[in-house]
Amino acid sequence: MKKYLPYLAGITYSSIFGFSFLFTKECLERVDPFQLLAYRFSLAALTLTLLYIFKIIKLNFSGKKIGLLFLLAVIQPGLYFVSETIGISLTNSSEAGLMIALIPIVVTILAAFMLGEKPGRIQTFFIVLSVAGVFLIVLLKGQGGLTTNYLGLAYLFAAVLMASLYNILSRKLSLSFKPLEITFIMMWTGAILFNLLFFFTSGFNLNQYLAPFNNNKILMAVLYLGVFSSVIAFFLVNYTLAKIKAAQSSVFANLTTIIAILAGVFFRGESFYWFQLIGGLMIISGVWGTNYYSLNSKKSVQDDLH
């Protein structure tokens, strides 16, 4: 049973992340992107701190080099969530889910440059298949007279790049830090960074910062994003990366994509067209093939990290 726990954790966090696009989109209709991120990570950081104070969780940074850990935190949640949140605000939750599915593909590409691991011919085919799926969606959406926000897609791709770097670094750091320790630093870095960004961009407008607390929908969304999608989900991500290879765990992005699309269609009434279905199947098939042949090759990205 114990060997299945990382996979159960993967299914759980990918499901939580899938619905997070829905809650993020709902919240962004009422608050500033940096304001939402400030709420989310402040709640997450305070939750973890209270758990530590009451000795429900244990943290030990003594004698550990945390420089690389702070770099990880700047990448994720820092740069990742800035890119993702702005990207979602300019597109929709279904498109965001499809773009995030590209993370395993970019992990494989980065491994070729950062670790000298070039994908084989079959892997290259599946990488091209996924990328072609994205281009299919963008091109046919434009030709069909539908609005394509290229800036939003660019931000989402930047988020994919940051998440891919996070996947590689987190696996390496799991050799020195426990999943909770990584999550703790990530949440506090996010809380400080996004609060500073909000107050700097809003002209230190405290009234604007406090105004949404009178809205129950915003409070529910922040609670979900701050506790479930940040503390619980990121702990499960770091736990999964500590137990299985990042190439394996990145497959759970497929489930996140499916849930994000279904949530957007059924709960927000977002349109989902035939070419998005075909393009989505191409992306997910490409992700599956890339990971399947990666796991069956003699080398893997994470073997070089041990």
Backbone as CSV, one residue per row, in Angstrom:
resi,resn,N_x,N_y,N_z,CA_x,CA_y,CA_z,C_x,C_y,C_z
1,MET,0.834,-1.214,0.000,0.000,0.000,0.000,0.865,1.259,0.000
2,LYS,1.986,1.207,0.723,2.837,2.377,0.876,3.398,2.847,-0.468
3,LYS,3.678,1.885,-1.358,4.274,2.255,-2.645,3.301,3.010,-3.540
4,TYR,2.005,2.904,-3.222,0.998,3.596,-4.030,0.720,5.014,-3.527
5,LEU,1.233,5.361,-2.346,0.948,6.680,-1.760,1.391,7.845,-2.642
6,PRO,2.599,7.801,-3.253,2.987,8.917,-4.132,2.023,9.114,-5.300
7,TYR,1.456,8.019,-5.810,0.533,8.116,-6.933,-0.826,8.640,-6.471
8,LEU,-1.247,8.244,-5.280,-2.477,8.780,-4.698,-2.314,10.275,-4.434
9,ALA,-1.126,10.657,-3.931,-0.835,12.073,-3.704,-0.873,12.844,-5.018
10,GLY,-0.335,12.232,-6.093,-0.327,12.877,-7.399,-1.729,13.109,-7.939
11,ILE,-2.587,12.124,-7.787,-3.974,12.254,-8.238,-4.687,13.350,-7.456
12,THR,-4.414,13.411,-6.141,-5.066,14.403,-5.284,-4.632,15.818,-5.631
13,TYR,-3.311,16.051,-5.732,-2.873,17.421,-5.999,-3.228,17.868,-7.412
14,SER,-3.225,16.950,-8.379,-3.594,17.345,-9.739,-5.076,17.706,-9.815
15,SER,-5.907,17.032,-9.018,-7.334,17.370,-8.963,-7.544,18.744,-8.337
16,ILE,-6.816,19.010,-7.244,-6.904,20.321,-6.590,-6.464,21.428,-7.551
17,PHE,-5.338,21.212,-8.252,-4.853,22.206,-9.209,-5.837,22.408,-10.359
18,GLY,-6.507,21.330,-10.772,-7.470,21.433,-11.862,-8.585,22.416,-11.554
19,PHE,-9.108,22.362,-10.335,-10.176,23.280,-9.932,-9.637,24.678,-9.596
20,SER,-8.325,24.781,-9.349,-7.770,26.090,-8.983,-7.912,27.103,-10.104
21,PHE,-7.886,26.649,-11.361,-8.069,27.573,-12.491,-9.451,28.219,-12.426
22,LEU,-10.447,27.420,-12.059,-11.819,27.918,-11.930,-11.904,28.989,-10.851
23,PHE,-11.362,28.692,-9.657,-11.411,29.646,-8.552,-10.595,30.899,-8.861
24,THR,-9.466,30.719,-9.532,-8.636,31.872,-9.890,-9.372,32.793,-10.852
25,LYS,-9.995,32.203,-11.866,-10.724,33.003,-12.853,-11.887,33.748,-12.200
26,GLU,-12.603,33.078,-11.300,-13.713,33.712,-10.580,-13.215,34.905,-9.775
27,CYS,-12.084,34.725,-9.106,-11.552,35.769,-8.227,-11.008,36.953,-9.027
28,LEU,-10.381,36.673,-10.162,-9.759,37.729,-10.956,-10.773,38.668,-11.586
29,GLU,-12.040,38.277,-11.574,-13.089,39.173,-12.074,-13.411,40.264,-11.059
30,ARG,-12.869,40.110,-9.847,-13.201,41.048,-8.772,-11.977,41.699,-8.119
31,VAL,-10.794,41.068,-8.246,-9.607,41.621,-7.583,-8.421,41.661,-8.545
32,ASP,-7.415,42.458,-8.190,-6.174,42.595,-8.933,-5.367,41.290,-8.834
33,PRO,-4.656,40.870,-9.914,-3.880,39.623,-9.871,-2.892,39.538,-8.713
34,PHE,-2.121,40.607,-8.473,-1.168,40.582,-7.370,-1.874,40.550,-6.017
35,GLN,-3.049,41.174,-5.961,-3.842,41.168,-4.735,-4.294,39.744,-4.403
36,LEU,-4.760,39.021,-5.415,-5.179,37.633,-5.221,-4.008,36.774,-4.759
37,LEU,-2.848,36.950,-5.384,-1.667,36.166,-5.009,-1.202,36.513,-3.597
38,ALA,-1.319,37.787,-3.226,-0.951,38.198,-1.861,-1.838,37.513,-0.838
39,TYR,-3.159,37.497,-1.099,-4.090,36.802,-0.199,-3.748,35.316,-0.104
40,ARG,-3.598,34.712,-1.272,-3.404,33.264,-1.350,-2.184,32.805,-0.555
41,PHE,-1.054,33.457,-0.786,0.175,32.978,-0.157,0.337,33.476,1.277
42,SER,-0.302,34.584,1.615,-0.305,35.014,3.022,-1.069,33.996,3.866
43,LEU,-2.232,33.573,3.374,-3.021,32.564,4.087,-2.259,31.254,4.189
44,ALA,-1.602,30.860,3.104,-0.832,29.614,3.100,0.326,29.671,4.093
45,ALA,1.060,30.786,4.070,2.211,30.932,4.967,1.775,30.955,6.431
46,LEU,0.702,31.676,6.730,0.199,31.743,8.105,-0.312,30.381,8.576
47,THR,-0.953,29.640,7.677,-1.449,28.303,8.027,-0.298,27.383,8.413
48,LEU,0.767,27.380,7.614,1.925,26.539,7.914,2.629,26.983,9.192
49,THR,2.690,28.298,9.411,3.342,28.822,10.619,2.580,28.404,11.871
50,LEU,1.255,28.472,11.831,0.435,28.038,12.967,0.604,26.542,13.230
51,LEU,0.671,25.772,12.169,0.883,24.322,12.319,2.239,24.038,12.969
52,TYR,3.227,24.868,12.639,4.566,24.712,13.229,4.572,25.147,14.693
53,ILE,3.919,26.285,14.987,3.872,26.798,16.364,3.215,25.797,17.299
54,PHE,2.133,25.169,16.832,1.414,24.194,17.653,1.989,22.777,17.533
55,LYS,3.184,22.713,16.912,3.949,21.460,16.816,3.202,20.328,16.102
56,ILE,2.345,20.737,15.171,1.657,19.743,14.346,2.579,19.291,13.218
57,ILE,3.447,20.204,12.769,4.470,19.854,11.779,5.839,20.204,12.341
58,LYS,6.885,19.569,11.809,8.253,19.824,12.252,9.082,20.350,11.093
59,LEU,9.891,21.360,11.384,10.780,21.952,10.391,12.179,22.052,10.978
60,ASN,13.182,21.783,10.174,14.564,21.878,10.652,15.462,22.326,9.507
61,PHE,15.874,23.601,9.570,16.751,24.147,8.543,18.194,24.256,9.029
62,SER,18.469,23.782,10.217,19.794,23.886,10.826,20.844,23.146,10.001
63,GLY,21.914,23.884,9.655,23.026,23.278,8.938,22.764,22.993,7.473
64,LYS,21.617,23.419,6.971,21.277,23.158,5.564,21.497,24.412,4.722
65,LYS,21.983,24.226,3.517,22.201,25.333,2.604,20.875,25.670,1.907
66,ILE,20.357,26.842,2.222,19.022,27.173,1.724,19.039,28.145,0.543
67,GLY,20.242,28.473,0.043,20.339,29.392,-1.091,19.579,28.906,-2.308
68,LEU,19.805,27.637,-2.672,19.123,27.061,-3.827,17.618,26.937,-3.583
69,LEU,17.251,26.760,-2.306,15.840,26.661,-1.949,15.122,27.996,-2.190
70,PHE,15.804,29.099,-1.888,15.210,30.409,-2.156,15.109,30.674,-3.663
71,LEU,16.080,30.169,-4.424,16.013,30.284,-5.879,14.791,29.532,-6.392
72,LEU,14.559,28.351,-5.838,13.375,27.568,-6.198,12.104,28.354,-5.903
73,ALA,12.064,29.007,-4.744,10.875,29.750,-4.330,10.620,30.970,-5.210
74,VAL,11.692,31.578,-5.719,11.523,32.717,-6.638,10.905,32.229,-7.950
75,ILE,11.366,31.052,-8.392,10.817,30.470,-9.626,9.378,30.019,-9.424
76,GLN,9.155,29.296,-8.312,7.838,28.742,-7.977,7.648,28.859,-6.466
77,PRO,6.814,29.750,-5.980,5.668,30.333,-6.667,5.889,31.656,-7.387
78,GLY,7.026,32.345,-7.149,7.219,33.692,-7.663,6.882,33.910,-9.125
79,LEU,7.825,33.580,-9.995,7.653,33.850,-11.418,6.532,33.024,-12.036
80,TYR,6.360,31.796,-11.546,5.312,30.939,-12.101,3.930,31.555,-11.907
81,PHE,3.610,31.962,-10.681,2.256,32.425,-10.399,1.971,33.811,-10.958
82,VAL,3.005,34.640,-11.092,2.803,35.915,-11.776,2.374,35.639,-13.214
83,SER,3.113,34.746,-13.871,2.820,34.413,-15.265,1.471,33.717,-15.407
84,GLU,1.206,32.719,-14.557,-0.037,31.963,-14.667,-1.266,32.830,-14.403
85,THR,-1.215,33.630,-13.338,-2.375,34.431,-12.952,-2.713,35.471,-14.009
86,ILE,-1.702,36.157,-14.535,-1.951,37.137,-15.599,-2.441,36.415,-16.857
87,GLY,-1.859,35.238,-17.133,-2.276,34.464,-18.296,-3.728,34.044,-18.216
88,ILE,-4.168,33.577,-17.042,-5.561,33.170,-16.856,-6.499,34.365,-16.987
89,SER,-6.058,35.514,-16.486,-6.902,36.714,-16.555,-7.140,37.155,-18.001
90,LEU,-6.220,36.782,-18.905,-6.323,37.191,-20.304,-6.917,36.106,-21.201
91,THR,-7.039,34.872,-20.681,-7.588,33.767,-21.481,-8.782,33.176,-20.733
92,ASN,-8.865,31.839,-20.646,-9.890,31.205,-19.829,-9.311,29.948,-19.195
93,SER,-10.044,29.338,-18.281,-9.507,28.217,-17.514,-9.236,26.994,-18.384
94,SER,-10.029,26.798,-19.456,-9.813,25.660,-20.352,-8.493,25.800,-21.103
95,GLU,-8.251,26.988,-21.663,-6.999,27.227,-22.383,-5.804,27.133,-21.445
96,ALA,-5.959,27.645,-20.234,-4.878,27.575,-19.259,-4.544,26.119,-18.941
97,GLY,-5.577,25.304,-18.777,-5.354,23.892,-18.489,-4.610,23.182,-19.605
98,LEU,-4.951,23.505,-20.858,-4.276,22.901,-22.000,-2.812,23.322,-22.066
99,MET,-2.532,24.582,-21.795,-1.152,25.062,-21.834,-0.315,24.422,-20.732
100,ILE,-0.887,24.308,-19.537,-0.146,23.733,-18.409,0.204,22.269,-18.676
101,ALA,-0.564,21.614,-19.547,-0.275,20.217,-19.893,1.070,20.064,-20.588
102,LEU,1.624,21.175,-21.083,2.905,21.115,-21.791,4.107,21.003,-20.855
103,ILE,3.883,21.099,-19.551,5.002,21.077,-18.592,5.924,19.875,-18.782
104,PRO,5.403,18.632,-18.865,6.310,17.488,-19.042,7.134,17.573,-20.327
105,ILE,6.556,18.158,-21.376,7.277,18.316,-22.636,8.470,19.247,-22.448
106,VAL,8.226,20.371,-21.782,9.286,21.352,-21.573,10.343,20.798,-20.610
107,VAL,9.920,19.975,-19.633,10.884,19.316,-18.741,11.861,18.484,-19.560
108,THR,11.344,17.728,-20.518,12.183,16.885,-21.365,13.139,17.720,-22.218
109,ILE,12.624,18.840,-22.764,13.459,19.713,-23.596,14.559,20.358,-22.757
110,LEU,14.202,20.843,-21.567,15.195,21.463,-20.688,16.269,20.466,-20.269
111,ALA,15.866,19.216,-20.079,16.834,18.180,-19.696,17.902,18.028,-20.771
112,ALA,17.506,18.205,-22.037,18.461,18.089,-23.135,19.521,19.187,-23.058
113,PHE,19.109,20.393,-22.648,20.042,21.518,-22.578,20.794,21.574,-21.251
114,MET,20.095,21.302,-20.151,20.700,21.455,-18.828,21.492,20.229,-18.389
115,LEU,21.068,19.051,-18.839,21.707,17.814,-18.394,22.307,17.011,-19.547
116,GLY,22.265,17.564,-20.745,22.860,16.885,-21.885,22.122,15.642,-22.330
117,GLU,20.844,15.519,-21.941,20.057,14.349,-22.326,19.167,14.684,-23.516
118,LYS,19.576,14.209,-24.665,18.780,14.471,-25.854,17.693,13.410,-26.001
119,PRO,16.464,13.828,-26.267,15.387,12.848,-26.449,15.610,12.013,-27.706
120,GLY,15.130,10.769,-27.682,15.248,9.902,-28.842,14.262,10.308,-29.926
121,ARG,14.298,9.592,-31.039,13.437,9.940,-32.173,11.954,9.817,-31.817
122,ILE,11.608,8.775,-31.091,10.200,8.575,-30.741,9.734,9.676,-29.792
123,GLN,10.590,10.008,-28.789,10.253,11.091,-27.872,10.098,12.410,-28.623
124,THR,10.995,12.647,-29.580,10.934,13.882,-30.370,9.606,13.971,-31.127
125,PHE,9.163,12.827,-31.659,7.877,12.793,-32.366,6.740,13.233,-31.444
126,PHE,6.721,12.694,-30.211,5.642,13.026,-29.283,5.738,14.474,-28.797
127,ILE,6.959,14.991,-28.686,7.144,16.403,-28.330,6.539,17.286,-29.420
128,VAL,6.869,16.970,-30.676,6.330,17.731,-31.815,4.810,17.615,-31.858
129,LEU,4.278,16.428,-31.534,2.827,16.209,-31.530,2.143,17.147,-30.537
130,SER,2.703,17.264,-29.328,2.118,18.152,-28.309,2.159,19.610,-28.741
131,VAL,3.310,20.027,-29.243,3.463,21.415,-29.688,2.515,21.700,-30.851
132,ALA,2.375,20.728,-31.745,1.456,20.890,-32.878,0.021,21.043,-32.400
133,GLY,-0.331,20.359,-31.307,-1.664,20.486,-30.729,-1.961,21.901,-30.287
134,VAL,-0.958,22.551,-29.683,-1.115,23.947,-29.249,-1.311,24.855,-30.458
135,PHE,-0.463,24.669,-31.492,-0.574,25.496,-32.694,-1.913,25.290,-33.397
136,LEU,-2.406,24.054,-33.393,-3.702,23.764,-34.008,-4.811,24.566,-33.346
137,ILE,-4.809,24.574,-32.013,-5.834,25.302,-31.266,-5.766,26.801,-31.551
138,VAL,-4.542,27.348,-31.518,-4.365,28.788,-31.719,-4.757,29.195,-33.139
139,LEU,-4.297,28.430,-34.156,-4.554,28.792,-35.551,-6.026,28.668,-35.919
140,LEU,-6.653,27.545,-35.536,-8.053,27.343,-35.904,-8.981,28.273,-35.134
141,LYS,-8.591,28.634,-33.929,-9.402,29.584,-33.169,-9.395,30.943,-33.867
142,GLY,-8.222,31.321,-34.379,-8.117,32.596,-35.084,-8.862,32.594,-36.403
143,GLN,-8.762,31.482,-37.157,-9.430,31.392,-38.447,-10.949,31.304,-38.308
144,GLY,-11.400,30.816,-37.137,-12.837,30.692,-36.904,-13.480,31.982,-36.443
145,GLY,-12.700,33.061,-36.447,-13.246,34.350,-36.043,-13.325,34.519,-34.535
146,LEU,-12.714,33.590,-33.788,-12.726,33.668,-32.330,-11.495,34.422,-31.853
147,THR,-11.628,35.111,-30.762,-10.522,35.926,-30.250,-9.463,35.058,-29.580
148,THR,-8.222,35.241,-30.012,-7.089,34.565,-29.375,-6.207,35.620,-28.726
149,ASN,-6.033,35.523,-27.434,-5.197,36.492,-26.737,-3.768,35.941,-26.678
150,TYR,-2.938,36.407,-27.612,-1.573,35.885,-27.721,-0.722,36.278,-26.520
151,LEU,-0.981,37.445,-25.963,-0.238,37.862,-24.777,-0.544,36.924,-23.614
152,GLY,-1.830,36.564,-23.466,-2.217,35.629,-22.412,-1.541,34.284,-22.580
153,LEU,-1.484,33.790,-23.839,-0.819,32.515,-24.114,0.678,32.605,-23.838
154,ALA,1.278,33.770,-24.115,2.707,33.961,-23.846,2.978,33.887,-22.345
155,TYR,2.112,34.505,-21.558,2.264,34.431,-20.096,2.103,32.991,-19.609
156,LEU,1.140,32.268,-20.173,0.931,30.874,-19.772,2.129,30.016,-20.139
157,PHE,2.752,30.298,-21.299,3.948,29.535,-21.672,5.101,29.848,-20.729
158,ALA,5.202,31.098,-20.300,6.235,31.461,-19.317,6.017,30.688,-18.016
159,ALA,4.743,30.516,-17.639,4.418,29.725,-16.449,4.848,28.275,-16.630
160,VAL,4.628,27.735,-17.818,5.050,26.362,-18.127,6.565,26.221,-17.989
161,LEU,7.295,27.202,-18.474,8.756,27.178,-18.385,9.219,27.211,-16.937
162,MET,8.606,28.076,-16.124,8.964,28.173,-14.711,8.638,26.874,-13.958
163,ALA,7.484,26.291,-14.258,7.093,25.040,-13.603,8.042,23.910,-13.970
164,SER,8.558,23.931,-15.181,9.496,22.898,-15.626,10.826,23.017,-14.884
165,LEU,11.298,24.246,-14.741,12.523,24.468,-13.951,12.313,24.036,-12.506
166,TYR,11.134,24.325,-11.982,10.786,23.931,-10.608,10.818,22.415,-10.452
167,ASN,10.310,21.689,-11.433,10.302,20.231,-11.375,11.701,19.671,-11.199
168,ILE,12.651,20.201,-11.959,14.026,19.709,-11.907,14.698,20.094,-10.592
169,LEU,14.554,21.366,-10.190,15.191,21.836,-8.955,14.606,21.182,-7.709
170,SER,13.289,21.003,-7.682,12.637,20.426,-6.512,13.097,18.995,-6.272
171,ARG,13.264,18.242,-7.333,13.748,16.869,-7.201,15.146,16.851,-6.593
172,LYS,15.987,17.783,-7.033,17.349,17.862,-6.498,17.339,18.261,-5.026
173,LEU,16.503,19.238,-4.676,16.442,19.725,-3.299,15.815,18.715,-2.347
174,SER,15.023,17.790,-2.879,14.386,16.782,-2.023,15.400,15.855,-1.379
175,LEU,16.635,15.883,-1.867,17.692,15.082,-1.261,18.182,15.705,0.049
176,SER,17.957,17.011,0.210,18.439,17.722,1.406,17.318,18.235,2.295
177,PHE,16.145,18.480,1.729,15.039,19.061,2.494,13.819,18.154,2.444
178,LYS,13.060,18.175,3.536,11.790,17.453,3.571,10.746,18.239,2.774
179,PRO,9.721,17.550,2.259,8.689,18.248,1.479,8.072,19.437,2.210
180,LEU,7.824,19.303,3.524,7.226,20.412,4.284,8.163,21.606,4.375
181,GLU,9.462,21.353,4.466,10.438,22.443,4.552,10.483,23.227,3.240
182,ILE,10.440,22.506,2.127,10.405,23.165,0.819,9.123,23.986,0.679
183,THR,7.999,23.388,1.068,6.705,24.074,0.969,6.668,25.318,1.841
184,PHE,7.216,25.247,3.051,7.221,26.371,3.992,7.952,27.578,3.400
185,ILE,9.155,27.356,2.875,9.924,28.453,2.281,9.222,29.006,1.047
186,MET,8.638,28.131,0.264,7.911,28.574,-0.933,6.747,29.493,-0.571
187,MET,5.964,29.097,0.435,4.780,29.880,0.798,5.152,31.243,1.379
188,TRP,6.178,31.284,2.240,6.569,32.561,2.838,7.217,33.483,1.809
189,THR,8.003,32.925,0.901,8.581,33.740,-0.172,7.469,34.332,-1.038
190,GLY,6.471,33.510,-1.368,5.337,33.990,-2.145,4.561,35.074,-1.421
191,ALA,4.326,34.880,-0.116,3.566,35.857,0.675,4.262,37.214,0.687
192,ILE,5.565,37.220,0.947,6.327,38.481,1.010,6.393,39.135,-0.365
193,LEU,6.721,38.338,-1.374,6.884,38.870,-2.730,5.594,39.482,-3.263
194,PHE,4.480,38.764,-3.146,3.232,39.226,-3.764,2.582,40.367,-2.993
195,ASN,2.768,40.411,-1.678,2.279,41.570,-0.924,3.056,42.823,-1.312
196,LEU,4.376,42.692,-1.457,5.186,43.833,-1.883,4.789,44.295,-3.279
197,LEU,4.571,43.356,-4.182,4.187,43.703,-5.546,2.837,44.413,-5.579
198,PHE,1.878,43.920,-4.774,0.561,44.560,-4.772,0.646,45.986,-4.250
199,PHE,1.288,46.174,-3.097,1.329,47.515,-2.504,2.142,48.479,-3.365
200,PHE,3.171,47.954,-4.029,3.980,48.812,-4.904,3.175,49.254,-6.120
201,THR,2.442,48.321,-6.727,1.682,48.643,-7.951,0.382,49.397,-7.663
202,SER,-0.135,49.298,-6.431,-1.403,49.972,-6.102,-1.187,51.297,-5.389
203,GLY,0.058,51.672,-5.210,0.333,52.923,-4.499,0.035,52.800,-3.013
204,PHE,0.291,51.610,-2.458,0.083,51.317,-1.032,-1.354,51.631,-0.599
205,ASN,-2.288,51.150,-1.408,-3.714,51.380,-1.180,-4.264,50.311,-0.232
206,LEU,-4.317,50.620,1.070,-4.776,49.663,2.068,-6.272,49.400,1.947
207,ASN,-7.041,50.425,1.590,-8.492,50.240,1.427,-8.808,49.233,0.322
208,GLN,-8.066,49.309,-0.774,-8.254,48.353,-1.870,-7.883,46.943,-1.412
209,TYR,-6.848,46.847,-0.598,-6.386,45.546,-0.106,-7.434,44.868,0.776
210,LEU,-8.138,45.668,1.597,-9.095,45.117,2.558,-10.510,44.973,2.003
211,ALA,-10.831,45.696,0.918,-12.199,45.731,0.389,-12.797,44.355,0.076
212,PRO,-12.074,43.434,-0.565,-12.680,42.142,-0.940,-13.063,41.243,0.222
213,PHE,-12.625,41.552,1.432,-12.944,40.701,2.572,-14.438,40.738,2.917
214,ASN,-15.179,41.653,2.302,-16.630,41.705,2.499,-17.389,40.847,1.497
215,ASN,-16.650,40.191,0.588,-17.264,39.381,-0.457,-17.050,37.896,-0.157
216,ASN,-18.147,37.169,0.094,-18.042,35.753,0.472,-17.449,34.886,-0.634
217,LYS,-17.749,35.215,-1.910,-17.212,34.434,-3.021,-15.693,34.546,-3.082
218,ILE,-15.200,35.747,-2.853,-13.752,35.953,-2.862,-13.110,35.210,-1.698
219,LEU,-13.747,35.293,-0.523,-13.208,34.610,0.652,-13.137,33.096,0.440
220,MET,-14.173,32.523,-0.169,-14.181,31.085,-0.439,-13.083,30.710,-1.436
221,ALA,-12.924,31.542,-2.460,-11.892,31.279,-3.465,-10.498,31.371,-2.857
222,VAL,-10.276,32.392,-2.026,-8.979,32.566,-1.379,-8.693,31.407,-0.417
223,LEU,-9.725,30.960,0.280,-9.569,29.820,1.190,-9.147,28.572,0.415
224,TYR,-9.811,28.333,-0.712,-9.458,27.167,-1.526,-8.029,27.292,-2.062
225,LEU,-7.714,28.469,-2.630,-6.394,28.676,-3.233,-5.282,28.721,-2.190
226,GLY,-5.590,29.311,-1.022,-4.565,29.473,0.007,-4.272,28.219,0.797
227,VAL,-5.315,27.455,1.133,-5.120,26.261,1.964,-5.001,24.998,1.108
228,PHE,-5.988,24.768,0.249,-5.984,23.527,-0.535,-4.969,23.561,-1.675
229,SER,-5.025,24.633,-2.488,-4.199,24.674,-3.690,-2.765,25.106,-3.415
230,SER,-2.491,25.638,-2.242,-1.125,26.050,-1.906,-0.504,25.114,-0.873
231,VAL,-1.045,25.106,0.324,-0.439,24.301,1.397,-0.557,22.805,1.109
232,ILE,-1.786,22.317,0.965,-2.006,20.872,0.810,-1.451,20.366,-0.520
233,ALA,-1.801,21.040,-1.612,-1.381,20.570,-2.928,0.139,20.625,-3.094
234,PHE,0.772,21.724,-2.662,2.219,21.829,-2.833,2.978,20.868,-1.924
235,PHE,2.443,20.596,-0.752,3.055,19.560,0.083,3.006,18.218,-0.641
236,LEU,1.857,17.909,-1.255,1.711,16.649,-1.981,2.608,16.610,-3.220
237,VAL,2.788,17.766,-3.889,3.702,17.840,-5.029,5.126,17.509,-4.587
238,ASN,5.578,18.185,-3.531,6.940,17.971,-3.052,7.132,16.559,-2.499
239,TYR,6.078,16.018,-1.879,6.130,14.632,-1.391,6.277,13.671,-2.571
240,THR,5.476,13.892,-3.622,5.522,13.029,-4.799,6.871,13.097,-5.485
241,LEU,7.415,14.321,-5.639,8.721,14.490,-6.278,9.847,13.866,-5.458
242,ALA,9.639,13.775,-4.146,10.647,13.158,-3.286,10.623,11.635,-3.384
243,LYS,9.495,11.080,-3.832,9.325,9.625,-3.844,9.470,8.999,-5.236
244,ILE,9.070,9.721,-6.274,9.194,9.190,-7.626,9.848,10.237,-8.522
245,LYS,10.282,9.825,-9.690,10.978,10.714,-10.596,10.053,11.820,-11.105
246,ALA,10.647,12.977,-11.362,9.857,14.118,-11.825,9.179,13.824,-13.162
247,ALA,9.838,13.043,-14.023,9.234,12.693,-15.301,7.956,11.890,-15.100
248,GLN,7.955,11.022,-14.072,6.757,10.253,-13.762,5.671,11.142,-13.166
249,SER,6.051,11.964,-12.197,5.060,12.793,-11.506,4.452,13.842,-12.424
250,SER,5.210,14.275,-13.439,4.685,15.305,-14.336,3.525,14.796,-15.178
251,VAL,3.354,13.474,-15.266,2.229,12.904,-16.013,0.889,13.324,-15.402
252,PHE,0.899,13.627,-14.093,-0.343,14.018,-13.434,-0.883,15.348,-13.967
253,ALA,-0.039,16.078,-14.725,-0.512,17.305,-15.373,-1.658,17.004,-16.328
254,ASN,-1.697,15.769,-16.865,-2.794,15.384,-17.761,-4.136,15.468,-17.048
255,LEU,-4.181,14.955,-15.807,-5.417,14.979,-15.033,-5.805,16.408,-14.688
256,THR,-4.815,17.229,-14.358,-5.072,18.648,-14.077,-5.736,19.316,-15.284
257,THR,-5.218,19.015,-16.465,-5.764,19.593,-17.691,-7.223,19.198,-17.903
258,ILE,-7.513,17.913,-17.753,-8.878,17.421,-17.972,-9.862,18.071,-16.999
259,ILE,-9.474,18.146,-15.720,-10.344,18.739,-14.705,-10.531,20.233,-14.953
260,ALA,-9.446,20.916,-15.353,-9.535,22.354,-15.632,-10.509,22.626,-16.779
261,ILE,-10.448,21.790,-17.807,-11.347,21.964,-18.953,-12.792,21.708,-18.544
262,LEU,-13.031,20.586,-17.856,-14.388,20.242,-17.441,-14.971,21.292,-16.492
263,ALA,-14.135,21.799,-15.573,-14.600,22.824,-14.631,-14.980,24.096,-15.371
264,GLY,-14.163,24.481,-16.364,-14.462,25.682,-17.140,-15.749,25.552,-17.937
265,VAL,-15.956,24.373,-18.537,-17.141,24.151,-19.369,-18.413,24.048,-18.538
266,PHE,-18.376,23.249,-17.463,-19.587,22.961,-16.699,-19.921,24.013,-15.633
267,PHE,-18.906,24.639,-15.049,-19.174,25.592,-13.969,-19.169,27.047,-14.429
268,ARG,-18.417,27.350,-15.506,-18.359,28.730,-15.990,-19.023,28.892,-17.355
269,GLY,-19.445,27.768,-17.934,-20.093,27.848,-19.238,-19.168,28.253,-20.357
270,GLU,-17.876,27.956,-20.228,-16.911,28.306,-21.269,-17.124,27.407,-22.489
271,SER,-16.960,27.983,-23.672,-17.111,27.217,-24.909,-15.909,26.295,-25.103
272,PHE,-16.177,25.115,-25.656,-15.097,24.181,-25.948,-15.381,23.579,-27.320
273,TYR,-14.521,23.905,-28.290,-14.780,23.569,-29.688,-14.091,22.280,-30.106
274,TRP,-14.509,21.757,-31.271,-13.975,20.478,-31.757,-12.462,20.517,-31.941
275,PHE,-11.932,21.657,-32.421,-10.492,21.740,-32.645,-9.724,21.814,-31.318
276,GLN,-10.395,22.329,-30.266,-9.755,22.309,-28.944,-9.695,20.884,-28.404
277,LEU,-10.730,20.090,-28.716,-10.730,18.686,-28.316,-9.609,17.921,-29.015
278,ILE,-9.497,18.112,-30.338,-8.447,17.424,-31.095,-7.064,17.886,-30.642
279,GLY,-6.905,19.219,-30.514,-5.624,19.751,-30.058,-5.285,19.273,-28.659
280,GLY,-6.296,19.198,-27.780,-6.073,18.720,-26.418,-5.637,17.264,-26.395
281,LEU,-6.266,16.448,-27.259,-5.876,15.037,-27.348,-4.453,14.897,-27.878
282,MET,-4.063,15.765,-28.807,-2.689,15.749,-29.331,-1.693,16.112,-28.234
283,ILE,-2.045,17.132,-27.426,-1.162,17.552,-26.332,-0.997,16.432,-25.317
284,ILE,-2.120,15.857,-24.882,-2.079,14.823,-23.851,-1.398,13.559,-24.370
285,SER,-1.653,13.194,-25.634,-0.990,12.032,-26.226,0.518,12.259,-26.311
286,GLY,0.888,13.476,-26.676,2.311,13.812,-26.739,2.984,13.735,-25.388
287,VAL,2.284,14.204,-24.369,2.814,14.141,-22.999,2.980,12.688,-22.565
288,TRP,1.942,11.880,-22.830,2.014,10.466,-22.465,3.180,9.773,-23.160
289,GLY,3.311,9.973,-24.476,4.363,9.311,-25.231,5.749,9.746,-24.806
290,THR,5.905,11.045,-24.565,7.208,11.560,-24.135,7.632,10.924,-22.818
291,ASN,6.706,10.850,-21.867,7.029,10.273,-20.561,7.188,8.759,-20.627
292,TYR,6.350,8.094,-21.407,6.421,6.635,-21.495,7.779,6.193,-22.013
293,TYR,8.247,6.819,-23.088,9.529,6.424,-23.670,10.707,6.968,-22.878
294,SER,10.464,8.036,-22.093,11.508,8.515,-21.182,11.749,7.503,-20.076
295,LEU,10.671,6.960,-19.505,10.777,6.000,-18.412,11.333,4.658,-18.866
296,ASN,11.247,4.370,-20.156,11.740,3.102,-20.662,13.113,3.222,-21.322
297,SER,13.708,4.410,-21.226,15.053,4.585,-21.747,16.065,4.292,-20.655
298,LYS,17.314,4.163,-21.045,18.350,3.794,-20.071,18.642,4.926,-19.108
299,LYS,18.442,6.170,-19.581,18.718,7.317,-18.735,17.446,8.067,-18.445
300,SER,17.485,8.873,-17.396,16.375,9.773,-17.109,16.959,11.035,-16.512
301,VAL,16.193,12.108,-16.545,16.678,13.397,-16.028,17.124,13.269,-14.588
302,GLN,16.327,12.565,-13.787,16.598,12.563,-12.365,17.747,11.645,-11.959
303,ASP,18.107,10.676,-12.808,19.229,9.820,-12.460,20.497,10.657,-12.333
304,ASP,20.634,11.707,-13.142,21.807,12.563,-13.078,21.787,13.495,-11.896
305,LEU,20.613,13.622,-11.252,20.506,14.532,-10.114,20.876,13.860,-8.805
306,HIS,20.982,12.534,-8.789,21.297,11.805,-7.543,22.796,11.820,-7.282
